[in-house]
Amino acid sequence: MVVMNYCFLFQDQLPTTKAFYYLVILLLVLVAPPLLVLLRKNHRGRLPPGPKRLPIIGNLHQLGNLTSRSLLKLSNVYGPLMFIKIGSIPALVISSTDVAKETIKTHDIVFSGRPALYCTKRLFYGCSDITFAPYGEYWREIRKISILELLSPRRVAAFRAVREEEVSIVADFVRKASTPINLTDLSFAVINNVICRSTFGRKFGQGGGKLRSILQVTQDMVAGAKTADIFPWMRWIHRFDGVDAQIEKNFQQLDSFYESVIDEHLDPQRPIPELEDLVDVLLRLQKDHSQRISFSRDQIKGILTDMFIAGTDTSTSTLVWTMTELVKNPAVMERLQEEVRSILGNKNVVEEIDLPKLNYMKSVVKETLRLHAPGPLLVPRETTDDCTINGYNVPAKTRVFFNAQAIAMDPKFWEDPEEYLPERFLTKSVDFKGQDFEMVPFGMGRRGCPGINFALVLIELVLANLIHSFDWELPVGIKKEEIDMQEAPGITVHKKVPFFLVATTAKNACRNA
């Protein structure tokens, strides 16, 4: 009876209880959002300064096609450590030597993450390559393999004959040319041939054009920001806007090419090569059970994609910009020609053993990399944990851009930073391989580019031979003041329009028979 009375009492109060619940829900709806915002702000603490953000799009409206230059302008207002929102993505922009140095010296591990970009998940085989792999045990092992096996000084030196032969072929082509030469195509051809032979053991003849178009699509797909990279909650849209179909088509073309190359290397009838190429090395390591990780076939393909995209694209860009600046600055061209020709004397071609003697040429390459960093924003990083920089809180999962272009024009470290002055490096010792922070064209810290040595020796060898054997001038009717210096948007910044020059065999350069 007591229990029954208690139940009836509870039932009598039930309508009041429901009303109470509804009131609580209403209060939660009204109070919770601002409370959560307040708690979130308190948790994040003081974020770095930055421009005001619009709802939904954040600071997208303030970023032009050439994002590095837009960010440089904003950093001049808000400082070298700047917080922005790219759509839904929180982002940190670092634009000075001092801030970059503090960040890497004190928080290198925290800043070693990579965002999983929409295209890279597929085109780089689940981000199993060196560039886009997330920070962790797998990435540490493949980076170690790249440094000790794939791109070691010994491996780079082993391909010396390949580089010198391909440069000689290019010189013959230039010597026989009767019309203005497309420096963009020429640079790509020689670099692509060297990388093909180093990676796959051979060139691809007429099929090289198809390979180039496939890789160009891959580069364009990765370079172009997708809706899902800015608004992750809208990734579904790519099923309908054609992006998924484009990615899949490009992936199938890449995969078919890699399959044929790997099958060719695994063919028991294949003659034993005199020189291991990079596919040989990866397949050998795949069978080596002493390795801490085991390579799948797809992981090998992901690493090969790195070799092409990073190697071919950045070296081509650097060569073309160097030749552009030399023609635009005839005094620099004249001094460089004088150095190369006087040191080489009666030698027919520049060999790699000659490169260490060419100090001014090395200064020219450095100055090009300073003014025209191949990737002005480098490859984006992502913080793996909360941290504090210069007294400001940086939350985990923040996308990070090191503005290499802004860092290399920091007036605190560079006099006349916008001028092309290779002479500055004759008296200023700056390491651009990530140890010094005045210029970081190849990145820095744990995520610095492991292929620097491979790229530099090839760039210097091609450039030295072009300067030694030929005099260069603009096509008839074009003045140096009219050279188009516009940049094409992308991860790697190329000239917007192809660059044509007329070459004549230098009078004091020996001719081939």
PLY file of the C-alpha trace (Angstrom):
ply
format ascii 1.0
element vertex 513
property float x
property float y
property float z
element edge 512
property int vertex1
property int vertex2
end_header
0.00 0.00 0.00
2.82 2.33 0.82
4.50 1.43 -2.46
1.26 2.02 -4.39
0.77 5.41 -2.75
4.37 6.32 -3.64
3.75 5.39 -7.26
0.65 7.48 -7.46
2.55 10.38 -5.90
5.22 10.05 -8.60
2.57 9.94 -11.31
0.94 13.08 -9.96
4.25 14.89 -10.22
5.12 13.56 -13.71
3.63 16.50 -15.69
5.67 18.89 -13.54
8.78 16.77 -14.13
8.27 16.87 -17.93
7.93 20.64 -17.79
11.13 20.78 -15.80
12.91 18.65 -18.41
11.67 20.87 -21.21
12.88 23.93 -19.33
16.33 22.39 -18.85
16.55 21.50 -22.54
15.55 25.03 -23.53
18.18 26.49 -21.21
20.83 24.16 -22.63
19.96 25.19 -26.17
20.20 28.88 -25.28
23.14 28.78 -22.88
25.32 25.90 -24.06
26.62 27.36 -27.36
28.03 30.59 -25.85
29.26 28.59 -22.86
31.06 26.14 -25.13
32.61 29.02 -27.05
33.79 30.56 -23.79
35.21 27.25 -22.56
36.87 26.69 -25.93
38.47 30.12 -25.80
39.69 29.49 -22.27
41.08 26.13 -23.35
42.85 27.60 -26.36
44.05 30.59 -24.43
45.47 33.52 -26.38
45.71 32.74 -30.08
48.26 34.56 -32.27
47.01 37.77 -33.88
45.35 37.70 -37.27
42.80 39.39 -39.50
39.12 39.29 -38.63
37.35 36.22 -39.91
34.01 36.01 -41.65
31.48 33.33 -40.69
31.91 30.03 -42.51
34.64 31.13 -44.97
37.06 32.53 -42.39
39.80 34.45 -44.24
39.34 32.84 -47.65
38.31 36.18 -49.16
41.75 37.60 -48.29
43.76 34.92 -50.09
44.44 35.42 -53.78
45.70 32.88 -56.33
49.28 33.52 -55.23
48.66 32.64 -51.60
52.25 33.17 -50.40
52.19 36.81 -51.53
48.74 37.41 -50.01
49.95 35.96 -46.71
53.10 38.09 -46.88
50.96 41.24 -47.14
48.81 40.12 -44.20
51.86 39.26 -42.09
53.21 42.76 -42.66
50.09 43.96 -40.81
49.54 41.24 -38.19
53.06 40.02 -37.57
55.28 37.03 -38.40
53.17 34.67 -36.28
49.64 34.92 -37.61
46.47 32.91 -37.03
43.85 32.63 -39.78
40.95 30.41 -40.73
40.90 28.84 -44.18
37.25 27.92 -44.38
36.80 25.58 -41.40
40.53 24.96 -41.00
42.51 26.81 -38.31
45.90 27.77 -39.72
49.14 29.29 -38.47
51.39 31.30 -40.81
55.07 31.78 -39.91
56.79 34.53 -41.89
60.09 35.45 -40.23
63.47 33.88 -39.56
63.25 34.35 -35.79
59.83 32.73 -35.40
60.72 29.87 -37.75
63.89 29.20 -35.78
62.14 29.21 -32.40
59.38 26.96 -33.73
61.71 24.30 -35.11
64.29 24.50 -32.33
61.71 24.10 -29.54
58.71 22.33 -31.10
60.00 20.40 -34.10
58.16 17.19 -33.19
54.86 19.00 -32.56
55.20 20.69 -35.96
56.13 17.51 -37.83
52.58 16.38 -38.56
51.02 16.45 -42.01
47.39 17.18 -42.87
45.71 14.40 -44.83
44.81 16.32 -47.98
41.95 14.98 -50.03
43.90 14.09 -53.18
46.99 12.70 -51.48
45.09 9.90 -49.79
44.51 8.28 -53.17
47.27 9.57 -55.43
50.00 8.90 -52.86
48.64 5.48 -51.91
47.15 6.32 -48.55
49.90 8.89 -47.86
52.48 6.11 -47.76
55.15 8.31 -49.36
57.83 10.32 -47.56
56.29 13.76 -48.08
52.71 13.19 -46.94
53.04 10.26 -44.52
51.86 11.21 -41.03
54.56 11.63 -38.41
55.25 8.31 -36.70
57.24 5.09 -36.86
56.50 4.36 -40.53
57.53 7.86 -41.63
60.73 7.73 -39.56
61.74 4.46 -41.18
61.05 5.46 -44.79
62.82 8.78 -44.26
65.83 6.92 -42.87
65.77 4.63 -45.90
65.57 7.61 -48.25
68.59 9.24 -46.60
70.72 6.09 -46.27
69.69 4.21 -49.41
67.72 6.16 -52.01
69.29 9.62 -51.81
72.55 9.09 -49.97
75.71 10.88 -51.23
76.97 7.51 -52.46
73.77 6.86 -54.43
73.76 10.39 -55.88
77.40 10.01 -56.97
76.59 6.66 -58.59
74.32 8.42 -61.10
77.01 10.88 -62.18
77.44 9.28 -65.62
73.68 9.41 -66.19
73.56 13.13 -65.43
76.57 13.99 -67.55
75.28 11.98 -70.52
71.84 13.59 -70.44
73.34 17.09 -70.14
75.54 16.34 -73.15
72.45 15.33 -75.15
70.74 18.59 -74.23
73.81 20.60 -75.27
73.75 18.87 -78.68
70.07 19.73 -79.04
70.68 23.40 -78.22
73.63 23.57 -80.58
71.53 22.33 -83.50
68.45 24.44 -82.75
67.56 26.98 -85.43
64.58 28.56 -83.64
64.06 30.03 -80.15
64.28 27.33 -77.48
61.53 26.71 -74.97
63.60 26.70 -71.76
60.65 25.35 -69.80
60.36 22.23 -71.96
64.13 21.85 -72.24
64.61 21.98 -68.47
61.81 19.51 -67.84
63.14 17.11 -70.47
66.68 16.85 -69.12
65.58 16.60 -65.49
62.82 14.11 -66.25
65.22 11.93 -68.26
67.76 11.89 -65.42
65.09 11.03 -62.86
63.59 8.32 -65.09
66.97 6.68 -65.61
67.88 6.99 -61.92
64.51 5.70 -60.74
63.50 3.18 -63.42
66.77 2.43 -65.16
65.71 3.84 -68.53
64.00 6.64 -70.39
60.59 6.21 -71.98
61.15 7.66 -75.46
57.93 8.76 -77.10
56.01 7.45 -74.10
57.71 10.12 -72.01
55.19 12.68 -73.24
52.31 10.61 -71.91
54.11 10.14 -68.60
54.67 13.89 -68.38
50.98 14.61 -68.94
49.99 12.06 -66.26
52.39 13.59 -63.76
51.25 17.09 -64.64
47.67 16.13 -63.84
48.85 14.63 -60.55
50.70 17.83 -59.70
47.69 19.98 -60.62
45.34 17.81 -58.57
47.54 18.04 -55.48
48.24 21.76 -55.93
44.61 22.79 -56.29
42.78 23.11 -52.98
39.69 20.94 -52.93
36.48 21.85 -51.15
37.06 18.98 -48.70
40.44 20.45 -47.71
38.75 23.71 -46.70
35.39 22.41 -45.48
35.93 18.75 -44.42
32.21 18.32 -43.74
31.55 18.91 -47.46
33.71 16.07 -48.78
30.56 14.42 -50.13
30.37 17.09 -52.84
33.31 15.57 -54.71
31.19 12.58 -55.66
29.11 14.94 -57.77
31.47 17.70 -58.96
33.81 15.41 -60.89
36.75 15.61 -58.49
36.52 11.99 -57.34
36.30 10.84 -60.96
39.36 12.92 -61.92
41.36 11.59 -58.99
40.43 8.01 -59.80
41.29 8.40 -63.50
44.69 9.87 -62.69
45.32 7.21 -60.05
44.55 4.39 -62.49
46.95 5.88 -65.05
49.70 6.23 -62.46
49.07 2.77 -61.06
49.13 1.14 -64.48
52.49 2.77 -65.20
53.97 1.69 -61.87
52.68 -1.85 -62.29
54.41 -2.19 -65.65
57.67 -0.80 -64.24
57.66 -3.09 -61.19
56.75 -6.14 -63.28
59.61 -5.29 -65.63
62.04 -5.20 -62.71
60.74 -8.49 -61.30
60.99 -10.29 -64.64
63.47 -13.17 -64.14
64.59 -12.70 -67.76
65.64 -9.11 -67.11
69.42 -8.69 -67.46
71.23 -7.83 -64.24
71.78 -4.04 -64.40
75.23 -2.57 -63.95
73.75 0.08 -61.68
70.88 -0.34 -59.23
68.07 2.11 -59.92
65.71 3.24 -57.16
63.08 0.61 -58.01
65.78 -2.06 -57.65
66.69 -0.64 -54.24
63.08 -0.60 -53.01
62.41 -4.14 -54.22
65.62 -5.32 -52.56
64.60 -3.69 -49.28
61.15 -5.25 -49.60
62.79 -8.69 -49.40
65.10 -7.69 -46.55
63.48 -9.08 -43.40
65.94 -7.23 -41.19
64.15 -3.96 -41.98
61.95 -2.63 -39.18
59.09 -2.15 -41.63
57.96 -4.21 -44.60
57.12 -2.53 -47.89
53.94 -3.34 -49.70
53.76 -2.86 -53.45
51.52 0.18 -52.96
53.97 1.77 -50.52
56.72 1.45 -53.12
54.46 3.22 -55.62
53.78 6.02 -53.15
57.51 6.62 -52.69
58.04 6.60 -56.48
55.41 9.32 -56.84
57.47 11.44 -54.45
60.58 10.98 -56.59
58.80 12.35 -59.64
56.62 15.12 -58.26
59.24 16.54 -55.90
62.30 15.92 -58.08
61.15 16.91 -61.54
58.91 19.84 -60.69
61.10 21.77 -58.25
64.33 21.38 -60.24
62.62 22.48 -63.47
61.22 25.56 -61.74
64.62 26.54 -60.32
66.41 26.18 -63.65
63.87 28.26 -65.55
63.81 31.04 -62.95
67.63 31.10 -62.90
67.89 31.53 -66.66
65.15 34.18 -66.51
67.01 36.21 -63.90
70.31 35.87 -65.78
68.84 37.27 -68.98
67.06 39.99 -67.02
70.34 40.89 -65.27
73.04 40.89 -68.00
75.83 41.92 -65.61
75.19 38.78 -63.57
75.12 36.66 -66.72
78.42 38.15 -67.90
80.16 37.55 -64.59
78.88 33.96 -64.44
80.01 33.22 -68.00
83.42 34.68 -67.23
83.80 32.46 -64.16
82.70 29.24 -65.86
84.71 29.79 -69.04
87.89 30.94 -67.32
87.91 28.02 -64.88
87.01 25.44 -67.51
89.55 26.72 -70.02
89.64 24.52 -73.11
87.45 21.78 -71.64
84.60 20.84 -73.93
81.97 20.36 -71.21
81.52 21.02 -67.52
81.85 17.85 -65.46
80.69 17.33 -61.91
84.25 17.44 -60.61
84.37 21.07 -61.82
81.31 22.23 -59.86
83.02 22.88 -56.48
85.24 25.49 -58.19
82.30 27.56 -59.42
81.62 29.75 -56.39
79.77 32.52 -58.19
77.51 30.01 -59.92
76.60 28.55 -56.54
75.76 32.08 -55.39
73.53 32.52 -58.45
71.61 29.33 -57.63
71.25 30.38 -53.99
69.90 33.78 -54.98
67.37 32.17 -57.29
66.23 29.86 -54.50
65.94 32.87 -52.20
63.78 34.94 -54.55
61.96 32.04 -56.22
61.62 29.25 -53.67
60.19 26.27 -55.61
57.47 25.84 -52.99
57.02 29.28 -51.39
54.76 27.89 -48.63
56.60 24.55 -48.46
54.39 21.52 -47.86
51.80 22.33 -45.17
52.34 20.85 -41.72
49.91 20.15 -38.90
50.49 20.41 -35.16
50.25 17.08 -33.35
49.65 18.65 -29.92
48.94 21.96 -28.20
51.99 24.17 -27.77
53.03 27.76 -27.03
54.99 30.02 -29.38
56.04 33.54 -28.35
53.48 33.44 -25.55
50.61 32.47 -27.86
48.75 29.17 -27.69
48.66 27.03 -30.82
46.05 24.24 -30.64
46.60 20.72 -31.89
45.37 19.99 -35.43
46.29 23.49 -36.60
47.52 23.61 -40.20
50.91 25.30 -40.41
52.43 27.24 -43.30
56.06 28.34 -43.25
56.13 31.20 -45.75
59.58 30.52 -47.23
59.17 33.46 -49.59
58.55 35.89 -46.71
61.38 34.42 -44.62
63.85 34.86 -47.50
62.84 38.51 -47.83
63.03 39.33 -44.12
64.61 42.83 -44.11
66.15 42.08 -40.72
68.52 39.62 -42.41
68.58 40.69 -46.06
69.67 44.02 -47.51
67.64 45.03 -50.57
65.66 41.79 -50.26
63.68 42.26 -53.49
66.80 42.72 -55.64
68.52 39.84 -57.47
72.07 40.11 -56.06
74.04 36.83 -56.10
77.09 38.73 -54.80
75.50 38.80 -51.35
76.38 35.11 -50.94
80.08 35.65 -51.65
80.40 37.37 -48.29
77.36 35.97 -46.47
77.59 32.33 -45.43
74.07 30.93 -45.40
73.19 27.25 -45.40
69.90 26.71 -47.22
69.57 23.03 -46.33
67.63 23.71 -43.14
70.44 24.47 -40.68
70.16 28.25 -41.01
66.77 29.89 -41.06
67.43 32.98 -43.19
66.24 30.98 -46.21
64.49 27.62 -46.18
63.59 26.67 -49.79
63.86 22.97 -48.96
62.18 23.11 -45.57
63.80 22.51 -42.20
63.82 20.22 -39.20
62.57 16.67 -39.37
60.42 17.45 -42.40
63.23 18.99 -44.44
63.61 17.67 -47.99
65.90 14.59 -48.11
66.57 15.05 -51.84
68.52 18.32 -51.67
71.85 16.86 -52.80
70.26 15.03 -55.75
68.50 18.19 -56.92
71.37 20.64 -56.49
74.04 18.72 -58.36
71.67 18.28 -61.31
70.63 21.95 -61.36
74.25 23.13 -61.16
75.48 20.73 -63.84
72.78 21.72 -66.35
73.20 25.44 -65.64
77.01 25.37 -65.86
76.93 23.68 -69.26
74.28 26.01 -70.67
76.33 29.02 -69.58
79.70 27.59 -70.62
78.79 26.57 -74.15
76.24 29.17 -75.25
75.42 32.85 -75.32
71.74 33.55 -74.63
69.47 36.36 -75.71
65.78 37.12 -75.97
63.92 36.56 -79.25
63.93 39.48 -81.67
61.69 42.34 -80.60
61.58 41.49 -76.88
63.42 43.65 -74.34
64.56 42.43 -70.94
62.16 44.90 -69.31
59.32 43.10 -71.07
60.09 39.64 -69.66
56.92 38.23 -68.12
57.73 37.52 -64.46
54.23 36.38 -63.49
54.00 33.25 -61.39
51.59 30.39 -61.95
49.70 29.37 -58.78
50.49 25.95 -57.32
52.54 24.13 -54.68
55.55 24.59 -56.96
55.71 28.08 -58.47
56.59 28.08 -62.18
56.66 30.96 -64.62
53.13 31.57 -65.80
54.16 31.56 -69.46
56.83 29.42 -71.17
60.24 31.06 -71.44
61.90 31.23 -74.88
65.53 32.15 -75.57
67.82 32.16 -78.57
71.14 30.32 -78.12
74.35 30.78 -80.09
77.45 28.68 -79.56
79.94 30.74 -77.57
83.00 31.81 -79.54
85.41 30.68 -76.87
83.60 27.40 -76.19
84.90 24.30 -77.91
82.54 22.60 -80.31
81.80 18.94 -80.34
82.97 17.09 -83.40
0 1
1 2
2 3
3 4
4 5
5 6
6 7
7 8
8 9
9 10
10 11
11 12
12 13
13 14
14 15
15 16
16 17
17 18
18 19
19 20
20 21
21 22
22 23
23 24
24 25
25 26
26 27
27 28
28 29
29 30
30 31
31 32
32 33
33 34
34 35
35 36
36 37
37 38
38 39
39 40
40 41
41 42
42 43
43 44
44 45
45 46
46 47
47 48
48 49
49 50
50 51
51 52
52 53
53 54
54 55
55 56
56 57
57 58
58 59
59 60
60 61
61 62
62 63
63 64
64 65
65 66
66 67
67 68
68 69
69 70
70 71
71 72
72 73
73 74
74 75
75 76
76 77
77 78
78 79
79 80
80 81
81 82
82 83
83 84
84 85
85 86
86 87
87 88
88 89
89 90
90 91
91 92
92 93
93 94
94 95
95 96
96 97
97 98
98 99
99 100
100 101
101 102
102 103
103 104
104 105
105 106
106 107
107 108
108 109
109 110
110 111
111 112
112 113
113 114
114 115
115 116
116 117
117 118
118 119
119 120
120 121
121 122
122 123
123 124
124 125
125 126
126 127
127 128
128 129
129 130
130 131
131 132
132 133
133 134
134 135
135 136
136 137
137 138
138 139
139 140
140 141
141 142
142 143
143 144
144 145
145 146
146 147
147 148
148 149
149 150
150 151
151 152
152 153
153 154
154 155
155 156
156 157
157 158
158 159
159 160
160 161
161 162
162 163
163 164
164 165
165 166
166 167
167 168
168 169
169 170
170 171
171 172
172 173
173 174
174 175
175 176
176 177
177 178
178 179
179 180
180 181
181 182
182 183
183 184
184 185
185 186
186 187
187 188
188 189
189 190
190 191
191 192
192 193
193 194
194 195
195 196
196 197
197 198
198 199
199 200
200 201
201 202
202 203
203 204
204 205
205 206
206 207
207 208
208 209
209 210
210 211
211 212
212 213
213 214
214 215
215 216
216 217
217 218
218 219
219 220
220 221
221 222
222 223
223 224
224 225
225 226
226 227
227 228
228 229
229 230
230 231
231 232
232 233
233 234
234 235
235 236
236 237
237 238
238 239
239 240
240 241
241 242
242 243
243 244
244 245
245 246
246 247
247 248
248 249
249 250
250 251
251 252
252 253
253 254
254 255
255 256
256 257
257 258
258 259
259 260
260 261
261 262
262 263
263 264
264 265
265 266
266 267
267 268
268 269
269 270
270 271
271 272
272 273
273 274
274 275
275 276
276 277
277 278
278 279
279 280
280 281
281 282
282 283
283 284
284 285
285 286
286 287
287 288
288 289
289 290
290 291
291 292
292 293
293 294
294 295
295 296
296 297
297 298
298 299
299 300
300 301
301 302
302 303
303 304
304 305
305 306
306 307
307 308
308 309
309 310
310 311
311 312
312 313
313 314
314 315
315 316
316 317
317 318
318 319
319 320
320 321
321 322
322 323
323 324
324 325
325 326
326 327
327 328
328 329
329 330
330 331
331 332
332 333
333 334
334 335
335 336
336 337
337 338
338 339
339 340
340 341
341 342
342 343
343 344
344 345
345 346
346 347
347 348
348 349
349 350
350 351
351 352
352 353
353 354
354 355
355 356
356 357
357 358
358 359
359 360
360 361
361 362
362 363
363 364
364 365
365 366
366 367
367 368
368 369
369 370
370 371
371 372
372 373
373 374
374 375
375 376
376 377
377 378
378 379
379 380
380 381
381 382
382 383
383 384
384 385
385 386
386 387
387 388
388 389
389 390
390 391
391 392
392 393
393 394
394 395
395 396
396 397
397 398
398 399
399 400
400 401
401 402
402 403
403 404
404 405
405 406
406 407
407 408
408 409
409 410
410 411
411 412
412 413
413 414
414 415
415 416
416 417
417 418
418 419
419 420
420 421
421 422
422 423
423 424
424 425
425 426
426 427
427 428
428 429
429 430
430 431
431 432
432 433
433 434
434 435
435 436
436 437
437 438
438 439
439 440
440 441
441 442
442 443
443 444
444 445
445 446
446 447
447 448
448 449
449 450
450 451
451 452
452 453
453 454
454 455
455 456
456 457
457 458
458 459
459 460
460 461
461 462
462 463
463 464
464 465
465 466
466 467
467 468
468 469
469 470
470 471
471 472
472 473
473 474
474 475
475 476
476 477
477 478
478 479
479 480
480 481
481 482
482 483
483 484
484 485
485 486
486 487
487 488
488 489
489 490
490 491
491 492
492 493
493 494
494 495
495 496
496 497
497 498
498 499
499 500
500 501
501 502
502 503
503 504
504 505
505 506
506 507
507 508
508 509
509 510
510 511
511 512
